[in-house]
Amino acid sequence: MSSSDKKSFLLRVDPEIMGELQRWADDDLRSLNGQIEYLLRQALREAGRSPKPRPPNPDESPENDKG
C-alpha cells in the first residue's frame, strides 16, 4: 500500500506515551508512524477485527513492470 492510499489524521497523545512509543519504534527499527500502525494491526488481529485483504491491484503487478 502506498502512502497516497493511506488516510491521515491528527492524534493527540500524552507526551510520556509518545516518548515510550518512539523508544519502542527505535528498538524495532521502525518509524513512529510504522510502529503505531503495527500496534493497531496487532490489536485488530487479537480482537478478531482484522481488515480483509485487499485484492491485488493489476497496475501494481510485476507482470506490468516494463523496467
Secondary structure, DSSP 8 states (H G I E B T S, - for coil): --GGGS--------HHHHHHHHHHHHHTT--HHHHHHHHHHHHHHHTT---------GGG-GGG---
